[in-house]
């Protein structure tokens, strides 16, 4: 599934099953919440924190998908074509960071 297809499928789901989009500000708050849930799993899986019983049922891929879902919603609501935005981001980073990371002693 492409990014554009993902945006379209989320939009179709919202309009047919979800009734309507939450407001942009509400979705921003939900995105922050979902990123927090992802961070919690990352901290316990790859960091120094131990799992709590309530964390054991959480799935990393599910949390990532939740973040992506809300991001796609926000993009749809604000008229952002994420495919185009990602292409521009690759361009920007290539120009800005083309040599920067290769020359970074910390990355060797």
N, C-alpha and C positions, 0 to 999 in steps of 0.2 A: 504494500500500500504506500503510495507517495504521500508527501506532506499535503499536497492539494486535495488528494482523495480523503485524507484524514480530516481536513477541515470541512469538506463537504459532508462526510459521514456524521461528524459531530453535529453539524448544523441540521441535517435531516433528523437525527435522533432527538435533538432538542425540540424541534418543531413538531414532531409526531408523538413522542413519548414524554418528553420533559416539559411540555406545554409552552414554555418560553424561557429565554435566558434570564438568569439572575442579573441584577444591575452590574455594570462594569466594576463599581467599587466593591460590591459584595464578592464578585468573582476574584478580585485582587486579594481580598481577605482570605478567601478559600484557597487561592494559590499559595499564599503565605503559610496557611495551615498545612497544606499538603507537602510543601517543601520541608516544614518542620517534622512531619511524620517520616519523610524520607531521611532527613538528617538523623533522626533518632535511631533508625535501623542501621544507617551507615556507622554511627558512633559505636553501636553495640557490636556490629559485625567486624568492622575494620579498625575501630578505635579501642580505647582502654576501658570503656564502660561495660559492665556485665548486663546481661538480659534480665528483665523483670518478667514475671509470669505473663503479664499482659502483652509483652512484646513477642512472645514466642510464636504467636499465630500470624504475625506480620510477615509479608513477603516483599522482598526488595523490588522485584519487577512490577508488582501490583502498585507499590507506592510511586515508582517512576511513571507508570502509566497514568496514575491519578494526576500527577503534576502536568504531564503532557496534555491530558484531557482538558484541564482548566486553562492551560495556556492556549490551546486551540480555540476554546470558547472565547477567550479575551481577544484573540486575533480576529475571529469572526465578527465579534461585536464592534470592533474598532476599525474594521475594514483593512486589516493588515494581511497581505499575501505572504505567508511565512516562507514559501519557496523563494520568492524574490528577495525577501529580507535576509534569508540565509545565504543566498548567492552574494549579496552585497557584503555580508559579514565576512565571507571567505575572501573576497576581493580586498576589503579593508585590512584584514589581518595579514594577508600575504604581502601587501605593500608595506604595512607598518612593521611586521615582525619577520620579514623574509630572512634576515640574517641574525636578528636579535637572539633567538633561542640557540642557534648553532654557536654563537659567540659567548654564550653564558657559561661560565666556568662551573656554576652550581649544577648544571645539567649533564656534566660529563662524568 
